[in-house]
């Protein structure tokens, strides 16, 4: 819809610029008609270029948004994996502490070496 509005604006501006010139010009009606046709063609080219530029901009914005969403999803997955590993490590440590307290010394942390 925005492209259509921009194209209409371009054509309206071309008509506004051309209409007064045609009224003032002293050229023959054929020359004026040819000028109007050429100006109309140029106005259409300009409107088409504006529409193409807008589409390219919109496409680039969409691609940037998709890349951002993908990077955000990857980051969120990495954070979730780190949190899961931390929870797993915490559970393993807690189980080792309980085993050590229940007499299984293989789960106990080694005593630090004395510094002499």
N, C-alpha and C positions, 0 to 999 in steps of 0.2 A: 504494500500500500504506500509505503514511503517513497519507493521508486516512482510510482505513478504520480504522486504529488510533486516530486522534483521535476519530472518530465513536463508536467503541466505548467509548472512555474517557469521552466526554461522556454517553453513555447509562448507563454503569456508575455514574458519579457521581450521576446523577439518581435511579437506582434506590436507591442507598445513602442518599440524602437522604430519599427518599419513604417507603421501607419502614418505618423507625422511627416516622415521623409517623403512618402509617396504623395501626400497632399501638397507639399511645398514644391516638389520637383517639377521642372518644366519639360521633362522628357516626354516623348510620345507614349501613348497608352501601351503600346507593345513593349517598349523598353521598361516601362514601369512594371508591367506584368512579368516580364522576364526577371527583373530585379526582385520582385516579390517572391517569385518561384525559387530563385536562388537563395534568398534570405530564409525562406521557409525550409528549404533543404538543409541549410546550415544550422538553423534552429533545431531541426530534428536530429541532426548529427550531435549537436551539443547536448540535447536532452538524452539521447542514447548513451553518450559518453558519461553523463552524470549518473544514469541508471547503472551502467556497467561499473563505474567507480563505487557506487553504493553497494552493489552486489559483491564486489571484490572485498570491500571493507567488512560487510556482514559475514562473508565466508571466512575471512581471517579471524574475526571476532569469535565465530563459532569454533574454529579450530583451536584458538587459544583457550577458550573455555573448556573444550574437551581435554586438551593437554593438562590444564590445571586440575580438572576433576580426576584425571588418571593419576597425576602426581600425588594429589591429596589422598586418593584411595590407597596408593602404594605406601605412603607415609603412615596412614592409619593402620594398615596391615602390619607394618614393621613395628609400630608401637604396641599393637596387640600381641605380637609374637614375643617382644621383650617382656611385656607384663606377664605373659603366660610362663615364660622361662623363669622369671623371678618367683612366681607363685610355686612352680614345680620345685625350684631350688629351696625355697622356704619350707615346703612340705617335707622334702628329703632331709633337710637339716633337722627339723623338728622330730622326725622319725628316728634319726640318728641319736639325738639327745635322749629321747625316751629309751632307746635300746641301751645306750651307755648307762643311764640311770638304773636300768633293770639288770645290770651286771654284764652285758656283752661289751667287753672292753675293746673289741675290734672296731666299734663305732665311736669310741672316745677319741677326742683330739689328743695328739701327742703333747706331752709336757714340753714346755720350752726349755732349750738347753741353757744351762747356767753359764753366765759370762764370768770367767775367772781371769 
